[in-house]
Amino acid sequence: MEQSKTISAPQSRIHVLDALRGFALLGVILMHMLQHFGVFSGIPASEPQFPMLDTAIQWLSQHVIMGKFINIFAFLFGLSFFIQMDRGAKKGIDFRKRFIWRMVILFVIGIVGNSFFTADILPIYAAFGVIMVLLFPLKNRILIVIALLLLIGTPRIISTSYDRLVKTEQVENMPQRPVSNEANKNRPTSSGKTMEKPSFFKSAKRNLTTGFVGKLNYQFGLNGRGYVTMALFILGLVVGRLRFFEGVETHKKRNILLFVGFTLACSLISLIPSQEVTFRMLMSGVKLSPEMLLSMALNDIHTVLFSGALGLGFILLFQTDSVGKYLNAIIPYGRMGLTNYVAQSIVGGIIFSMWGLGAIFGNWGITEVFVLGLVVYVIQAIFSRYWLNYYLYGPLEWFWRSATYLKIQPFRKRINS
């Protein structure tokens, strides 16, 4: 059957995309390390050992890393979707049904990662991947309009407007009653609650229940992070259709112009006065004014443009002989992007959870966990390079590929003696 054919091979990969994926995952692990992988151990932070470095790294995380590198990762997912669909079409294969099955497998893999790290993004990516199949027949101009509507926060605007309308009607129709303190007296309190003994299974249960609900609220609530991710998936598909990365090495002037354009656009947006809207404000149920909605839209657009400038800057460096030869070292990391991302979640959960090594690392400061993230990344990069000397794919990549085609795929390289 045609559908049993595979549509790509390791030899046909675009190396700059693998390197860019490896670069994106560097920022992902550093940001997650600084956030202690979302684990709040309750251990008081130790006295800062490197206050000046802490300040510098905190600035770097807030202005350069947060939201930017994960944007590149999301964009590459959309681009990879196009590459798979395109290669399938060239071989006469309609890959849509196979891709949906592929997303089911990714969801299962993501649930495993989610057991360790509550903010693991793969289950969300899997759901968006199914939506991408539905959007695939649309023309580029329609896809661009959809992406722009998502980036300006249209779902957030609709949700806010609806909530304001409903609450206004409720207030107008609600009979006035005196406020009583009896309700407060009968509320259960958490004081005196005995601490449960930490365990992986209890942590995994929280991550997959209340933690998962919290993640959905972050992605699709007023913060709307998921809508930005979906927009980047779509933009990745459009850029793939434009064949931007085919022969990208020969278009250095174009890449420079795009880098300058993205940088200037970021600078211009940053000059527009805006009102700061924090995640804590959103969680507190603050009413979003039109000015706040505009500020959030500008912030999302700025973050995406910044990610574009970062990505193009990396591509330019990759094309420079003096620097590119060193950046080649992270190509294996990117080729094993799924394995390395899930490994990050597992390692982060073990390091910071109290059922793991949280008693040791839970009170580490900003500089210490930042360096720890670099160490983990380097170890993963070395392992990836070593692994791909002997195997065609990373462990999870091979499993994902084999499960996609329901057939054991070649794994070990044939080494000529």
Residue pairs with C-beta under 8 A, 6 or more apart in sequence:
2 91
2 92
2 93
3 93
3 94
3 97
3 98
4 405
4 407
5 91
5 93
6 401
6 405
6 409
7 84
7 87
7 88
7 91
7 93
7 95
8 83
8 84
8 87
10 335
10 392
10 393
12 87
13 335
14 245
14 246
14 248
15 328
15 331
16 245
16 248
16 249
16 315
16 318
16 319
17 76
17 79
17 80
17 245
17 334
18 331
18 332
18 333
18 334
18 335
18 337
19 314
19 318
19 327
19 328
19 330
19 331
19 334
20 72
20 76
20 311
20 314
20 315
20 318
20 334
21 72
21 73
21 76
21 333
21 334
21 335
21 337
22 330
22 331
22 332
22 333
22 334
22 337
22 381
23 69
23 72
23 314
23 327
23 330
23 334
24 69
24 70
24 72
24 73
24 76
25 69
25 73
25 333
25 334
25 337
25 340
25 341
25 344
25 377
26 69
26 330
26 377
27 65
27 68
27 69
27 70
27 72
28 69
28 70
28 73
28 341
28 344
29 344
29 348
29 373
29 376
29 377
30 61
30 65
30 370
30 373
30 374
30 377
31 61
31 65
31 66
31 69
31 70
32 38
32 117
32 119
32 344
32 348
32 373
33 348
33 369
33 370
33 372
33 373
33 376
34 57
34 61
34 65
34 366
34 369
34 370
34 373
36 352
36 362
36 369
37 117
37 119
37 345
37 348
37 349
37 351
37 352
38 117
38 118
38 119
38 211
39 348
39 349
39 352
39 353
39 354
39 358
39 362
41 352
41 353
41 354
41 358
41 359
41 362
41 363
42 362
43 358
43 359
43 362
43 363
44 363
45 363
45 365
46 363
46 364
46 365
48 54
48 365
48 366
49 365
49 367
49 368
50 365
50 367
53 366
53 367
54 365
54 366
54 367
57 366
57 367
57 370
58 366
64 306
64 310
67 303
67 307
68 303
68 306
68 307
68 310
69 307
69 310
70 121
71 228
71 229
71 232
71 303
71 304
71 307
72 307
72 310
72 311
73 337
73 341
74 125
74 229
74 232
74 233
74 236
75 232
75 233
75 235
75 236
75 239
75 307
75 311
76 236
77 125
77 129
77 232
77 233
77 236
78 132
78 232
78 233
78 234
78 235
78 236
78 237
78 240
79 236
79 237
79 239
79 240
79 245
80 236
81 99
81 129
81 132
81 233
81 236
81 237
81 240
82 236
82 237
82 240
82 241
83 240
84 95
84 99
85 95
85 96
85 99
85 136
86 240
87 95
88 94
88 95
88 98
89 95
96 133
96 136
98 404
98 405
99 129
99 133
100 129
100 130
100 133
101 404
102 129
102 400
102 404
103 126
103 127
103 129
103 130
104 126
105 400
105 403
105 404
106 122
106 125
106 126
106 129
106 400
107 122
107 123
107 126
107 127
109 122
109 338
109 342
109 396
109 400
110 120
110 121
110 122
110 123
110 124
110 125
110 126
111 123
111 208
112 342
113 120
113 122
113 341
113 342
113 345
113 346
114 120
114 122
114 123
114 207
114 208
114 211
114 212
114 345
115 200
115 203
115 204
115 207
115 208
115 349
116 204
116 207
116 345
116 346
116 348
116 349
116 350
116 353
117 207
117 344
117 345
117 346
117 348
117 349
118 206
118 207
118 211
118 212
118 214
118 215
119 215
119 218
120 342
120 345
121 229
122 341
122 342
123 212
124 215
124 219
124 226
124 229
125 229
128 226
128 229
128 230
128 233
129 233
131 230
132 233
132 234
132 237
135 143
135 146
135 234
135 237
136 237
138 146
140 238
140 241
140 242
143 234
143 237
143 238
144 234
144 235
144 238
146 231
146 234
147 231
147 232
147 234
147 235
147 238
148 231
150 227
150 228
150 230
150 231
150 234
151 227
151 228
151 231
151 297
151 300
151 301
151 304
152 297
152 300
152 301
153 224
153 227
153 293
153 296
153 297
153 300
154 227
155 220
155 224
155 227
156 222
156 224
156 227
156 288
156 293
156 296
157 293
159 222
160 222
160 288
160 293
164 287
196 202
198 353
198 354
198 355
198 358
199 355
200 353
200 355
200 356
202 355
203 349
203 353
203 355
217 223
218 225
218 279
219 225
219 226
219 229
220 226
220 227
221 282
222 282
222 288
223 279
223 282
224 296
224 300
228 300
228 303
228 304
231 304
232 304
232 307
239 245
248 255
248 315
248 319
249 319
252 316
252 319
255 312
255 315
255 316
255 319
256 316
258 308
258 312
259 309
259 312
259 313
259 316
262 305
262 306
262 308
262 309
262 312
263 309
265 305
266 302
266 305
266 306
266 309
269 298
269 301
269 302
269 305
270 302
272 298
274 294
274 295
274 298
274 299
275 289
275 291
275 292
275 295
276 295
277 286
277 288
277 292
277 295
277 296
277 299
286 292
288 296
314 327
317 323
317 324
317 327
318 324
318 327
329 381
329 385
330 381
332 381
332 384
332 385
332 387
332 388
333 340
333 377
333 380
333 381
333 384
333 385
335 384
335 388
335 393
335 394
335 397
336 384
336 387
336 388
336 393
336 394
336 396
336 397
337 394
338 394
338 396
338 397
338 400
339 384
339 394
339 395
339 396
339 397
340 380
340 384
340 394
342 396
343 380
344 376
344 380
347 376
349 356
350 356
350 357
351 357
351 358
351 361
351 372
352 358
352 361
352 362
354 362
361 369
361 372
364 372
384 394
387 394
387 395
388 394
389 413
390 412
390 413
390 415
391 398
391 411
391 412
391 413
392 398
392 409
392 410
392 411
392 412
392 413
393 401
393 409
393 411
398 409
398 411
401 409
402 408
402 409
